[in-house]
Amino acid sequence: MRVSVFGLGYVGCVSAACLATMGHQVIGVDVNQAKVDLVNDGKAPVVEERIGELTAEVVRTGALRATVDVREAIMDSEVSLVCVGTPSEPNGSLCTTYLERVTEQIGAALAEGAKQGSRHTVVFRSTMLPGTCLNLLVPILEKYVGGTTGVDFGVAVNPEFLREGTSVRDFFDPPKTVIGELDPASGDTVMALYDGLPGEVFRVPVPTAEAIKYADNAFHGLKIGFANELGAVCQALGVDSHQVMDVFLADRKLNISPAYLRPGFAFGGSCLPKDLRSLVHAAQRADVSVPILAHVLTSNSAHLQRAVELVERTGKRRVGLFGLSFKPGTDDLRESPLVELAERLFGRGYDLRIHDANVSLSRLIGANREYIETRLPHLAQLLADSVDEVLEHAEVCLVGTRDPAVLSALPHGDGPVIVDLIHLPDADARRAEPGYMGLAW
């Protein structure tokens, strides 16, 4: 394919050289004449493993050249990769100035070349927040081109997953390829660019593709911060942190796995809250600052509060809650987030009914009974014996259980507002229905 790459920084330079190595005819574009001259001399404008040799080879064979002329690049290509920077503004917001400028230039050049009749596809590889492409960049292109996206030209979002220092290796052996496509033809064009590369390919809506890069980088930062904080606590307590993490990383069932990584309701139970508090307290006694660990419970409480706010948003007062124990299949109520949710709603004066098939006040003994009598003494008045009793009472139903009896009884369409705390099996279908509210989806 004939490809133009806009922006010859790390991402653009590596993408251009690697695509040229795969057999595409590539023309790099940058406002910096010095970078353009370096590429045309067979030299990479960035320092990176293998990029120097690759650039020299593909320039020598004529597969890669560079220019400052946007119009020339557009006329000589059928697909454009936009790899310009999106730095932070002083207040932390995303700077889209360079994206907007290059999109305007591409749009103007496409307008000139529209008479040729061939459809050009613009692929945004720059990191940008969800909504940037559809709400900002597509309108710019349509304004300058004077045409319609998906008809007169294609648009896709193709985030990169290149680590500085290993970016060439990452390009040829990607962890995944993500294609946010506005239409199938645009997605097909991006697929053709990477034909032959390994790894799973995900063709998703444009905003999903934009969000995936942020999910990755936020989690990577969180992992590094977690490991460093835990290491500092271990050092203060005289423990070998690397030995601890060797064992931690060996657990592929719960730790390095998909476990606990699906948006749902808040966590609770007899272990996680207690152990987090103990660890943070030990760090504080050792004068070790652990802001990530110290705010995990704060984050958990804020997530629980989102459920309360969804109920408040409905303006209704009669509320039903399905589920009470902290984990399905148990009657353990200790530090259950659903008990905390019931407590907050009851404290705000909501007329509440609760059903959990595993919980019956008459059966509760020991720590469970003591916990409820201390935290929610009016529970006996709020418990309902059946699913139907809750449904008949409620204008709003909070679903915090996957009990088949509850799921099969939940109405569709007319009926109480459904506040989904667990991502119901039919959540995707229910999204289109009035009266459905997902907690974080």
C-alpha positions, 0 to 999 in steps of 0.5 A, a space after each residue: 500500500 502507499 502510506 503517508 505517516 504524519 509526525 516523525 517522532 518515536 511512534 511515527 518514525 518507527 511506524 514508517 520504517 517498519 511499514 516500509 520494511 513490510 513492503 509498503 511504500 511510505 512517505 513520512 511527513 513532519 513540519 521539522 525540516 531537520 527530521 525530514 532531511 535525516 530520514 531522506 539521508 537514511 538516518 533515524 531522527 530518534 535513538 531506538 534499538 534497530 531503527 537506525 539500520 531499518 531506516 537506512 535500508 528502506 531509504 536505500 531501497 526507495 521504500 521510505 522517503 520524507 517531506 514537509 509537503 502535506 499535499 504531496 504526501 496525500 497525493 502519493 498515498 492511499 492511507 494516512 497514519 496520524 502520529 503527532 503528539 498529544 501532550 498535556 496542557 498545564 492543567 492536565 487536559 489533553 492538548 489537541 492542537 497538533 491533531 487539529 492542525 494536521 487534520 485541517 491540512 489533510 482535509 484541505 489536501 484531500 479536497 484538492 485530490 477528490 477529483 481523482 475519485 479514489 477513497 483515502 483513509 485517515 488513521 489516527 494513531 495518536 493517543 486521544 480521549 474517547 470522543 476526540 475522533 468523532 466529535 472533533 476530528 471527523 467534523 474538521 475533515 468533513 468541513 475541509 473535504 466537503 464530504 461525508 466520512 465513510 463515503 467520501 473518505 475513511 476514518 479509523 483509530 489505531 492506537 499504538 502499543 510501542 514501548 520506547 527502547 523496544 518499539 521495533 520489536 513491539 511493532 513486529 510482535 504486538 500484544 494486540 492490534 486494535 482497530 476502531 472503525 467508523 465503517 468496515 472498509 476503513 477497518 479493512 484498510 488498517 487490517 491490510 496494513 498489518 497483514 502478516 503480523 502476529 497477535 489478536 486483532 480487535 475491531 471495535 467502535 472508535 471510542 472503544 479504541 480511544 479508551 483502550 490505550 488509556 486503560 493500558 497506560 493507567 494500569 501500567 502506571 498502577 502496577 508500577 506504583 503498587 509494586 514500588 509502594 509494596 516494596 517500600 513497606 516490605 523494606 521497612 518491615 525487613 522483608 525481601 520485596 523481590 521474594 514476595 513479588 516472585 511468589 505473587 507473580 507466580 499466581 496466574 489464577 488470581 493475581 496475574 489474570 483476568 480475575 477482579 478486572 471486570 467493572 462491577 460493584 464495590 468489594 467487601 468481606 472479611 479479608 480485603 478491607 481488613 488487610 488493606 487497613 492493616 497494611 496501610 497502618 503498618 506503613 504509616 507506623 514505619 513512616 512509609 508513604 503509600 498513597 495508592 494503597 491508602 486510597 484503595 478503600 476510599 476509591 471503593 467507597 466512592 464507587 459504592 456512593 455511585 450506586 446511591 447517586 443513581 437511585 437519587 437520580 431517579 427521584 423515586 422513594 420505594 427501593 428494592 435491593 436484591 443481594 445482601 451478602 458480600 459474595 454470591 453463594 454465601 451468607 457472610 455479611 461482614 463488611 458487605 458493600 451491599 449492607 453498606 449500600 442498604 445502610 446508606 439508602 435507609 439512612 436517607 429515608 428510602 422505603 427499602 425492601 431486601 431479598 437474598 435467598 442465602 440470608 435469613 435473620 432467623 438463621 444468622 448466628 455468631 459474627 454475622 448476627 452481631 454485625 447486622 444487629 450493630 450496623 443495621 438493626 432494622 434489617 428484620 423489617 426490611 427483609 422480604 421472603 420472596 423476589 416477587 415481594 420486592 418487585 411489587 414494592 419497588 419503583 427502583 430495583 438494585 440488582 447485586 446478585 446473579 441468583 437465577 430466581 432474581 434474574 428470571 423475574 426481572 421485568 423488561 420495559 415497563 416496570 421498576 427502574 433497574 439499577 444494575 450493580 453486577 453487569 447482568 447477563 443481558 446488560 447489552 440488550 437492556 441498555 436500549 430499554 428505558 429504565 435501565 441504569 448500569 453502575 459503570 457501563 
